[in-house]
Amino acid sequence: MTEKGTNLRTATTRQPAVLVLEDGRAFRGHSYGAVGTSLGEAVFATGMTGYQETITDPSYARQIVVQTAPHIGNTGVNGEDAESRRIWVAGYVVRDPARLPSNWRSERSLDTELEEQGIVGIQGVDTRAITRHLREHKTMRAGIFSGDAARRSDAELLETVLASLPMEGSRLAEEVSIDTAYTVEPADHGWDGEPRFTIAAIDLGIKSMTPHRFAERGVRVHVLPATATLEDVEAVRPDGFFMSNGPGDPATADAQVGLLRQVLDSRLPYFGICFGNQILGRALGFGTYKLRYGHRGINQPVMDRRTGKVEITSQNHGFAVDAPLDGAPVAPEERYGRVEVSHISLNDQVVEGLACLDIPAFSVQYHPEAAAGPHDAAYLFDRFIDLMEQSTSATPRTPETEEAK
């Protein structure tokens, strides 16, 4: 998030820049993108490709992203690969940016895109050292200061960082969500025939590829704002209910937890990813907690405990559900019956998925839509379709049933 009142100017020449962490560690380099001041939580992302999808992922709102891959910007940016309407990262940290992009799909350079959208970045720093520091000391507040701002004393810069907001307690889903509902039709994504099902999808920071993956399977998607009510959901007559990824602390999502409980009480099939997984955990009565440095990148190994298969997944989260790994206990909210941890991280045993055994609901902590990959988890969209087919509350869409409604 760019600091209010900061004057940004395009960097026609490299300006001095510094990344300052809240523990006082500083890394000096040169400006990249806009020149000015940016504040946020410093996190690292381990993907070696897909940087455009990363910076346009709303889940990165108010975060300064450190790219561990050394070369960034090689393929430029284009109008098709953005995952949302704008860049959401608060700041961007790279080691060696491309001087000239080279790709047949490239429309402009990454640094030009950052400049035009006012995103303050830094280049020429040791991103491996920054990543190791965050791994050893946890994610923390940080600031990127470039141009005139970088010439202030270290003490002044650290004071600015320490005055910024922490991620704990931050309610951000409403900030990144849409204001007006819209519909994604299967016919616009290659589906030949009538829609199979209709779902209501709550945009908590949804990526554009998510409704695309549903639509190409014949599912009509009504995307609703984060402030949607049960009446808004029922108005679209859904066969299923979905909650998306998104930024912020799940402990602040009381309104969304309340909505999901109403949906679960109605036995409407539910599927959630990322933030939607944490909201299901809370709705079932489990707690959530902040990870030391989170999982961010497209190379995260997860095991599906039902099948024993290992998936390489795309992830971006700093919070996790606090649920027991073993057994199939009754949820703390007993009316929802039994629930099990369906997926776990093979790096640190963090809960990566929940499956309800007595109601039609499940969720995962990662991104099955996975642009720019991998696609190991794409089957989860089909699993949700199967759940809607099996549910007595779900009626496949045909011209006859549509006319009846």
CORWO-V965114 format. One record per residue. RES is the residue in three letters. PHI is phi in whole degrees, 0 to 359 (999 if undefined). PSI is psi in degrees with one decimal (* if undefined). Layout:
BEGIN
((RES PHI PSI) (RES PHI PSI))
END
This chain:
BEGIN
((MET 999 122.7) (THR 288 136.4) (GLU 299 133.7) (LYS 299 136.6) (GLY 86 -6.0) (THR 283 132.7) (ASN 276 120.0) (LEU 261 143.1) (ARG 218 149.2) (THR 293 138.2) (ALA 271 90.4) (THR 285 -25.7) (THR 229 158.3) (ARG 293 133.8) (GLN 251 153.1) (PRO 297 144.8) (ALA 213 155.2) (VAL 215 138.1) (LEU 259 123.1) (VAL 243 123.4) (LEU 267 159.4) (GLU 292 -15.8) (ASP 271 6.7) (GLY 96 -9.4) (ARG 291 135.9) (ALA 232 143.8) (PHE 230 122.0) (ARG 256 139.1) (GLY 205 -138.8) (HIS 227 161.6) (SER 295 150.8) (TYR 214 120.3) (GLY 86 -142.7) (ALA 289 158.2) (VAL 253 131.1) (GLY 158 -138.7) (THR 230 136.4) (SER 224 138.6) (LEU 236 143.6) (GLY 177 -172.1) (GLU 270 125.5) (ALA 281 123.2) (VAL 224 161.9) (PHE 240 144.0) (ALA 240 132.0) (THR 261 5.1) (GLY 292 140.7) (MET 266 -4.4) (THR 213 172.8) (GLY 80 30.4) (TYR 293 -31.4) (GLN 293 -41.2) (GLU 296 -35.3) (THR 296 -53.3) (ILE 290 -20.9) (THR 262 6.8) (ASP 282 117.1) (PRO 301 -19.9) (SER 296 -16.8) (TYR 270 9.4) (ALA 304 135.9) (ARG 62 30.2) (GLN 234 140.2) (ILE 265 113.6) (VAL 265 125.7) (VAL 261 118.1) (GLN 274 120.6) (THR 284 -27.4) (ALA 294 132.5) (PRO 288 -31.8) (HIS 253 117.7) (ILE 233 139.8) (GLY 99 3.7) (ASN 299 -34.1) (THR 257 10.4) (GLY 66 -158.3) (VAL 226 161.2) (ASN 216 176.4) (GLY 275 -2.0) (GLU 257 -27.8) (ASP 269 -5.5) (ALA 295 138.9) (GLU 269 -1.7) (SER 198 -171.6) (ARG 282 -7.8) (ARG 197 172.6) (ILE 282 134.3) (TRP 250 -17.8) (VAL 300 144.5) (ALA 285 -34.8) (GLY 203 166.0) (TYR 222 131.5) (VAL 236 119.8) (VAL 226 158.6) (ARG 271 -62.9) (ASP 235 93.0) (PRO 286 150.9) (ALA 294 134.7) (ARG 284 -30.1) (LEU 212 118.1) (PRO 291 150.2) (SER 218 98.9) (ASN 195 142.4) (TRP 294 -19.5) (ARG 265 -5.2) (SER 292 134.6) (GLU 248 -23.3) (ARG 194 169.4) (SER 278 156.4) (LEU 296 -43.0) (ASP 295 -34.2) (THR 297 -42.6) (GLU 297 -42.1) (LEU 297 -42.7) (GLU 299 -47.6) (GLU 295 -29.9) (GLN 263 6.5) (GLY 72 29.7) (ILE 265 118.4) (VAL 278 128.4) (GLY 227 176.7) (ILE 219 141.2) (GLN 233 165.2) (GLY 78 20.4) (VAL 253 162.1) (ASP 278 91.2) (THR 293 -25.4) (ARG 293 -42.7) (ALA 295 -39.4) (ILE 296 -44.7) (THR 298 -45.4) (ARG 299 -38.3) (HIS 295 -43.2) (LEU 292 -35.5) (ARG 296 -37.3) (GLU 278 -28.2) (HIS 242 -4.9) (LYS 88 161.4) (THR 297 151.1) (MET 205 164.7) (ARG 297 151.7) (ALA 203 169.6) (GLY 215 142.3) (ILE 254 128.0) (PHE 234 124.1) (SER 225 162.4) (GLY 68 -136.6) (ASP 299 -34.2) (ALA 298 -32.1) (ALA 286 -11.3) (ARG 270 -2.1) (ARG 287 162.7) (SER 291 156.0) (ASP 300 -36.5) (ALA 295 -40.6) (GLU 294 -41.1) (LEU 294 -41.9) (LEU 295 -38.3) (GLU 299 -38.7) (THR 296 -42.9) (VAL 298 -45.2) (LEU 292 -18.2) (ALA 273 -7.1) (SER 280 164.9) (LEU 281 138.2) (PRO 282 164.2) (MET 287 -34.1) (GLU 300 130.4) (GLY 84 2.2) (SER 273 131.1) (ARG 253 104.8) (LEU 241 -16.5) (ALA 302 -42.1) (GLU 295 -27.4) (GLU 287 -33.2) (VAL 262 -11.6) (SER 286 166.8) (ILE 286 161.2) (ASP 264 -29.5) (THR 234 134.4) (ALA 294 153.2) (TYR 214 167.3) (THR 236 136.3) (VAL 251 118.7) (GLU 264 140.7) (PRO 301 -36.3) (ALA 298 -24.9) (ASP 277 -3.7) (HIS 232 32.0) (GLY 90 2.2) (TRP 277 128.5) (ASP 256 106.7) (GLY 130 -178.7) (GLU 290 149.5) (PRO 302 140.3) (ARG 282 -42.6) (PHE 215 166.3) (THR 236 134.8) (ILE 234 153.3) (ALA 260 122.8) (ALA 244 121.6) (ILE 274 123.2) (ASP 275 101.1) (LEU 258 7.8) (GLY 135 36.5) (ILE 297 144.0) (LYS 268 143.8) (SER 298 -26.3) (MET 289 -20.8) (THR 294 -56.0) (PRO 296 -26.5) (HIS 298 -44.7) (ARG 296 -36.0) (PHE 292 -46.7) (ALA 297 -39.1) (GLU 291 -11.5) (ARG 260 9.8) (GLY 89 19.0) (VAL 254 124.5) (ARG 281 131.6) (VAL 242 117.3) (HIS 265 109.4) (VAL 270 121.3) (LEU 246 152.6) (PRO 296 162.0) (ALA 298 -20.9) (THR 269 8.9) (ALA 300 148.0) (THR 253 173.6) (LEU 299 -35.8) (GLU 297 -39.4) (ASP 296 -40.6) (VAL 295 -49.0) (GLU 296 -25.8) (ALA 296 -25.8) (VAL 266 3.3) (ARG 50 61.7) (PRO 280 153.6) (ASP 267 -13.6) (GLY 204 165.7) (PHE 229 135.5) (PHE 227 140.1) (MET 237 135.5) (SER 268 -179.5) (ASN 293 169.4) (GLY 173 167.9) (PRO 269 168.9) (GLY 98 -177.5) (ASP 271 121.3) (PRO 298 -19.1) (ALA 294 -14.9) (THR 267 -3.3) (ALA 269 46.5) (ASP 299 -39.5) (ALA 296 -43.0) (GLN 290 -36.1) (VAL 297 -42.9) (GLY 297 -41.3) (LEU 296 -44.7) (LEU 296 -38.3) (ARG 299 -38.2) (GLN 297 -39.5) (VAL 293 -44.9) (LEU 298 -37.2) (ASP 297 -30.3) (SER 277 -8.3) (ARG 67 23.4) (LEU 288 130.5) (PRO 303 139.4) (TYR 232 140.9) (PHE 222 130.7) (GLY 228 147.1) (ILE 234 143.0) (CYS 57 -106.6) (PHE 300 -35.9) (GLY 295 -27.0) (ASN 288 -43.0) (GLN 294 -36.4) (ILE 292 -39.4) (LEU 299 -43.7) (GLY 304 -45.7) (ARG 293 -40.7) (ALA 298 -34.5) (LEU 283 -10.6) (GLY 107 1.9) (PHE 277 163.3) (GLY 265 175.5) (THR 229 160.0) (TYR 211 162.5) (LYS 268 132.7) (LEU 282 158.3) (ARG 297 -45.3) (TYR 220 4.2) (GLY 73 -177.5) (HIS 237 115.6) (ARG 216 118.8) (GLY 148 178.6) (ILE 247 28.4) (ASN 222 37.7) (GLN 265 120.2) (PRO 278 131.9) (VAL 227 140.9) (MET 252 129.2) (ASP 280 109.9) (ARG 289 -17.7) (ARG 285 -36.1) (THR 251 -17.9) (GLY 80 0.3) (LYS 283 146.1) (VAL 256 130.2) (GLU 247 140.8) (ILE 267 122.9) (THR 236 160.6) (SER 264 128.4) (GLN 223 154.7) (ASN 200 86.3) (HIS 207 148.8) (GLY 243 -2.8) (PHE 237 159.6) (ALA 215 161.9) (VAL 276 136.5) (ASP 261 86.6) (ALA 231 148.5) (PRO 294 139.0) (LEU 282 -28.0) (ASP 254 148.8) (GLY 81 -179.6) (ALA 233 70.1) (PRO 287 160.6) (VAL 291 137.6) (ALA 300 149.8) (PRO 306 -35.6) (GLU 275 92.5) (GLU 298 -22.7) (ARG 293 -13.3) (TYR 265 0.9) (GLY 73 -147.3) (ARG 276 148.5) (VAL 215 144.6) (GLU 229 154.7) (VAL 280 112.4) (SER 271 -27.0) (HIS 223 145.0) (ILE 225 153.2) (SER 284 133.8) (LEU 276 -5.4) (ASN 276 -40.8) (ASP 215 11.7) (GLN 65 20.3) (VAL 291 145.1) (VAL 298 124.2) (GLU 242 1.0) (GLY 187 151.5) (LEU 232 142.2) (ALA 226 122.0) (CYS 276 136.2) (LEU 262 -15.8) (ASP 242 -7.0) (ILE 226 157.6) (PRO 278 81.2) (ALA 208 138.0) (PHE 205 166.2) (SER 200 160.8) (VAL 224 158.1) (GLN 266 6.3) (TYR 232 -174.0) (HIS 253 99.5) (PRO 289 -19.7) (GLU 286 -32.3) (ALA 40 63.0) (ALA 265 123.8) (ALA 262 35.7) (GLY 114 173.9) (PRO 283 175.3) (HIS 243 20.9) (ASP 300 -30.3) (ALA 261 12.3) (ALA 298 -22.6) (TYR 298 -18.4) (LEU 294 -31.4) (PHE 296 -40.4) (ASP 292 -35.1) (ARG 297 -38.9) (PHE 292 -39.9) (ILE 299 -41.7) (ASP 300 -40.1) (LEU 296 -40.5) (MET 293 -38.1) (GLU 296 -36.7) (GLN 280 -21.7) (SER 285 137.3) (THR 291 -18.6) (SER 274 -6.3) (ALA 257 126.9) (THR 241 119.3) (PRO 304 142.5) (ARG 280 123.8) (THR 226 163.3) (PRO 305 -35.6) (GLU 293 -45.5) (THR 289 -32.6) (GLU 295 -41.0) (GLU 294 -36.4) (ALA 294 -31.2) (LYS 281 *))
END
